[in-house]
Amino acid sequence: MTTYIFFGEALRMLTNAYLISAVLLIAASGIGLAVIETIEKAGER
């Protein structure tokens, strides 16, 4: 028994994965920048 994924469904899945990865990348970079800023402020004191 083979199950086929239609082109539209596959395209929607890839689009969702791309958008989710972009959002996660932006969130991770924001968190990383906040951590670096906190470390720099702690080093100044």
C-alpha positions, 0 to 999 in steps of 0.5 A: 500500500503506497500513500502519495503526497500531492504537490500542493500538500508537499509545497504547503509543508515545505513552506510551513517548515521554512517559515517556522525555521525562519521564526526560530532563527530570529528568536534564537538570534534575539536570545543570543544577543540578549545573553551576549549583552548581559555578559558584556554588562557583567564584565564592565562592572 
